[in-house]
Amino acid sequence: MISPSILIADDDVLFLISLSEYLRRKGYLIDSAENAEQALAVLKSKKIDVVITDIKMDGMDGLEMTRHIKDIYEAAVIVITGYTEEYSYEEAIGHGADDIVFKPFRYEELLLRLQRVFKERKLAQERDRILKELKALSITDGLTGVFNSRHFYHQMEIEIDRFKRHSHPLSLIFIDIDHFKKYNDSHGHLEGDRVLRETAGLIVSCIRKMDSAYRYGGEEFTVILPQTDCSSAMNLAQRIRKTIEAHFMSFPDYEKITVSIGVTEYIPGDTLTEFIHRADKALYMAKESGRNRISWLPGGQSPKTAIPAIRR
C-alpha cells in the first residue's frame, strides 16, 4: 500500500525541518516548500494528498494558496497559524481549507487532525465512486453495456442545442437486427441476448469517441453522430452493416444475422420528435426494401436506399 503524500509549506525553516522529520517517522511521504510558489511547483509535478501550510508567508499567503489549490488540484489543505486574533476557523474554511490548527500545538494534535482529514477524504472518494457507478447504471443498458434510451433523449437535446449554437452538422442512425424475433424464438432468449451484446459491441467498435451508441429498445439501436453530415453518416452506417454481417457469418453456429439501418441529418427547424421520426422512417424503408441495407431520408424528401454489397 502506498503511503499518503504530504506537502508542508512554511517559511520557518527550523519548523519545516522538524515537522517534516516527525511526519516522515510516522510513515508519510513528505515534500517541503519554503513559500507558496515552491509549493505550487511541487503540486504541478506530482500527486499530493494533503498540503499543510502556514498562513503567513512571504509572497502569496497560505489562504490565497489554499484557494488556488482547491481550484486546480484534489489535495486536502490544513492551514496553521499563530495569529489567533487575525484568523478564524470560518475564514479558513471559507477559503477552502479542510482544517485549521493554531500555534502553539503538539505534533500529536496535528497528527490526529491529519488522520481525520485522511479518513474524511477516503469517505468522500468512496462516496464519489459510488455516485459515479450509480450514475453509470442509470444511463446504461444492463444487457449490452451501451447507453439506454432515457440517456439517448437527454443527449439528443444537448446535441440539437449545440447545433443551434454552432451550426455543426448532426446526423442520426437507427439500426435494427433483421428477423430478430424469429431468431429469438428459435434459439431462446439466452442466445438472443448474446446476439444483442455482440451487436452492441460491434457498433461501438465502428464509431468515434465523439459518437455515442444507445440501445433504443428490444433489438433496435441508435447512434448520435455530432459534427457529421449525411454522407459521412452513410459511410459509417455501411461500415457498421458490413462489420455485423461479416462477424456473424464467421461463426458457423450462428444463423445469418444482418441489420437494417436508417440515416438522416438534422435540419434547422426540426423538433426532437421530427428528427427521430425521420430516422425511424428511414429504417422502416430499409426493412421494406429487403433488409440488410441502408436507407437515407433527407428532410422533406423521399427516402433513398443503398443496396448492400453482393453477399457471399
C-alpha positions in Angstrom: 0.0 0.0 0.0 1.4 3.4 -1.0 1.8 5.8 1.9 -0.1 9.1 1.8 1.9 12.1 0.5 2.1 15.4 2.4 3.5 18.7 1.3 4.5 21.1 4.1 4.8 24.8 3.1 6.3 27.1 5.8 8.9 29.9 5.7 10.2 28.9 9.2 12.9 26.6 8.1 13.5 25.0 11.5 9.8 24.3 12.0 9.7 22.9 8.4 12.5 20.5 9.0 11.2 19.4 12.4 7.6 18.7 11.3 8.8 17.0 8.1 11.0 14.6 10.1 8.2 13.9 12.6 5.7 13.0 9.9 8.2 11.1 7.9 8.8 8.9 11.0 5.1 8.3 11.1 5.2 6.7 7.7 4.1 9.6 5.4 5.9 10.7 2.2 7.0 14.3 2.7 7.8 17.1 0.4 8.6 20.6 1.7 8.5 24.2 0.4 9.5 27.5 1.9 6.9 29.6 0.1 3.7 29.2 -1.9 5.4 29.4 -5.3 7.6 26.4 -4.4 4.6 24.5 -3.1 2.6 25.1 -6.3 5.6 23.9 -8.3 5.6 20.6 -6.3 1.8 20.2 -6.8 2.2 20.7 -10.5 4.9 18.0 -10.7 3.4 15.2 -8.5 0.3 14.0 -6.8 -0.1 15.3 -3.2 -2.8 14.1 -0.8 -2.6 16.8 1.8 -1.0 20.2 2.0 0.0 21.7 5.4 0.6 25.4 5.1 1.3 28.4 7.3 -1.0 31.3 6.6 1.7 34.0 7.0 4.4 33.6 4.3 6.4 35.9 2.1 4.7 36.5 -1.3 1.4 34.6 -1.7 -0.1 33.8 1.7 -1.4 30.4 2.8 -5.1 31.3 2.3 -4.6 32.6 -1.2 -2.6 29.4 -2.0 -5.4 27.3 -0.5 -7.9 28.9 -2.8 -5.6 28.3 -5.7 -5.1 24.6 -4.8 -8.8 24.0 -4.5 -9.4 25.5 -7.9 -7.0 23.1 -9.6 -5.9 20.2 -7.5 -7.6 17.5 -5.4 -5.4 17.8 -2.4 -6.8 18.5 1.1 -5.4 21.5 2.9 -4.7 22.1 6.6 -3.7 25.7 7.4 -1.7 26.6 10.5 -1.2 30.0 12.2 -0.1 31.6 15.4 -2.2 34.7 14.7 -5.3 33.6 16.5 -6.9 37.0 16.7 -6.4 37.7 12.9 -7.8 34.5 11.5 -10.8 32.3 12.3 -11.9 28.7 11.5 -14.8 30.1 9.4 -12.4 32.3 7.3 -10.1 29.3 6.7 -12.9 27.0 5.7 -14.3 29.8 3.5 -11.1 29.8 1.5 -11.4 26.0 1.0 -9.2 24.7 3.9 -10.2 21.3 5.3 -9.0 22.3 8.8 -7.1 24.9 10.7 -4.6 24.4 13.6 -3.5 27.3 15.9 0.1 27.6 17.1 1.5 26.5 19.5 0.3 22.9 19.1 1.7 19.5 19.8 2.7 17.4 16.9 0.4 14.6 18.2 -2.6 17.0 17.8 -1.6 17.8 14.2 -1.3 14.0 13.6 -4.8 13.4 14.8 -6.1 16.2 12.6 -4.3 14.7 9.7 -5.8 11.2 10.3 -9.2 12.8 10.4 -8.7 14.6 7.1 -7.4 11.4 5.5 -10.5 9.5 6.8 -12.9 12.1 5.5 -11.0 12.2 2.2 -11.3 8.4 1.9 -15.0 8.5 2.7 -15.5 11.3 0.1 -13.7 9.4 -2.6 -15.7 6.3 -1.8 -18.9 8.3 -2.0 -17.9 9.8 -5.3 -17.1 6.4 -6.7 -20.5 5.0 -5.6 -22.3 8.1 -7.1 -20.3 7.7 -10.3 -21.3 4.0 -10.5 -24.9 4.7 -9.8 -25.0 7.4 -12.5 -23.4 5.0 -15.0 -26.0 2.4 -14.1 -28.9 4.9 -14.5 -27.8 5.7 -18.1 -26.5 2.3 -19.2 -28.4 -0.6 -20.7 -27.8 -3.5 -18.3 -27.6 -6.2 -21.0 -25.5 -4.6 -23.8 -23.4 -2.0 -21.9 -24.3 0.8 -24.3 -26.3 3.8 -23.2 -30.1 3.4 -22.6 -33.0 5.2 -24.3 -33.5 7.6 -21.4 -30.0 8.9 -21.9 -30.5 9.0 -25.6 -33.2 11.6 -25.4 -31.2 13.6 -22.9 -28.1 13.6 -25.2 -30.2 14.4 -28.2 -31.5 17.6 -26.6 -27.9 18.6 -25.9 -26.7 17.9 -29.4 -29.6 19.8 -31.0 -28.9 22.8 -28.8 -25.2 22.6 -29.8 -26.3 22.6 -33.5 -28.4 25.7 -32.9 -25.4 27.5 -31.3 -22.6 26.3 -33.7 -24.4 25.0 -36.8 -22.2 21.9 -36.9 -23.8 19.1 -38.9 -25.6 16.4 -36.8 -26.7 13.0 -38.0 -28.6 10.1 -36.5 -28.7 6.5 -37.5 -31.2 3.8 -36.4 -30.2 0.1 -36.5 -32.5 -2.9 -36.3 -31.4 -6.6 -36.2 -33.3 -8.3 -39.1 -35.8 -11.1 -38.1 -34.6 -11.0 -34.5 -37.9 -12.2 -33.1 -37.7 -15.3 -35.3 -34.1 -15.9 -34.2 -35.0 -15.4 -30.5 -38.0 -17.8 -30.7 -35.9 -20.5 -32.5 -32.8 -20.3 -30.3 -34.0 -19.0 -27.0 -33.5 -15.8 -25.0 -30.0 -16.5 -23.8 -28.8 -16.9 -27.4 -30.8 -13.8 -28.4 -29.2 -11.9 -25.6 -25.7 -12.9 -26.8 -26.5 -11.6 -30.3 -27.7 -8.3 -28.7 -24.5 -7.9 -26.7 -22.2 -8.7 -29.6 -24.1 -6.4 -32.0 -23.8 -3.6 -29.5 -20.0 -4.2 -29.2 -19.6 -4.2 -33.0 -21.5 -0.9 -33.3 -19.2 0.7 -30.6 -16.1 -0.7 -32.4 -17.1 1.2 -35.6 -17.8 4.7 -34.1 -15.6 7.6 -33.0 -15.1 8.8 -29.4 -17.4 11.8 -30.0 -20.2 9.5 -31.3 -22.5 7.6 -28.8 -24.4 4.4 -29.2 -27.7 3.5 -27.5 -30.0 0.6 -27.1 -33.2 2.2 -28.2 -35.4 -0.8 -27.3 -35.6 -4.5 -28.0 -33.3 -5.3 -30.9 -33.1 -1.6 -32.0 -30.0 0.6 -31.6 -29.3 4.2 -32.4 -26.1 6.2 -32.8 -25.8 10.0 -32.5 -23.2 11.5 -34.8 -22.1 15.0 -33.9 -20.3 17.1 -36.5 -21.3 14.6 -39.2 -23.2 15.2 -42.4 -25.4 12.7 -44.0 -22.8 11.5 -46.5 -20.4 10.6 -43.7 -23.1 9.1 -41.7 -24.0 6.8 -44.7 -20.4 5.7 -44.9 -20.4 4.8 -41.2 -23.7 3.0 -41.5 -22.3 0.9 -44.3 -19.2 0.1 -42.2 -21.5 -1.0 -39.3 -23.7 -3.1 -41.6 -20.7 -4.9 -43.2 -19.0 -5.4 -39.8 -22.0 -7.0 -38.3 -22.7 -9.2 -41.3 -19.1 -10.4 -41.6 -18.8 -11.1 -37.9 -21.8 -13.4 -37.6 -21.0 -15.1 -41.0 -17.7 -16.1 -39.5 -19.3 -18.3 -36.8 -20.9 -21.5 -38.1 -23.1 -21.8 -35.0 -24.9 -18.6 -35.9 -27.7 -18.3 -38.3 -27.3 -15.3 -40.7 -27.6 -12.1 -38.6 -27.9 -8.8 -40.5 -29.1 -5.3 -39.7 -31.1 -2.7 -41.5 -30.1 0.9 -41.0 -31.9 4.3 -41.4 -29.9 7.5 -41.7 -30.9 11.2 -41.5 -29.4 14.6 -40.9 -30.7 17.3 -38.7 -32.1 20.3 -40.5 -32.8 23.8 -39.0 -36.3 23.9 -37.5 -36.5 20.2 -36.7 -38.1 19.3 -33.4 -36.6 16.4 -31.5 -39.6 14.3 -32.4 -39.4 15.1 -36.1 -35.7 14.3 -36.2 -36.1 10.9 -34.5 -39.2 10.1 -36.5 -37.4 10.7 -39.8 -34.5 8.4 -38.8 -37.0 5.8 -37.7 -38.9 6.1 -41.0 -35.7 5.7 -43.0 -35.1 2.5 -41.0 -38.6 1.3 -41.9 -37.9 1.9 -45.6 -34.6 -0.1 -45.4 -36.5 -3.0 -43.9 -39.3 -2.7 -46.5 -36.7 -2.7 -49.3 -35.4 -6.1 -48.4 -33.4 -5.7 -45.2 -29.6 -5.8 -44.7 -29.4 -2.4 -46.3 -29.3 1.3 -45.6 -32.0 3.9 -46.3 -31.3 7.6 -46.2 -34.1 10.1 -45.6 -33.2 13.8 -46.0 -35.6 16.3 -44.5 -38.7 16.9 -46.6 -37.5 14.5 -49.4 -38.2 10.9 -50.5 -36.1 8.2 -49.0 -33.1 6.8 -50.8 -31.9 3.2 -50.3 -28.4 1.9 -50.5 -28.2 -1.6 -51.8 -25.7 -3.7 -49.9 -22.7 -5.3 -51.4 -23.0 -8.7 -53.1 -23.4 -11.3 -50.5 -21.3 -14.4 -50.3 
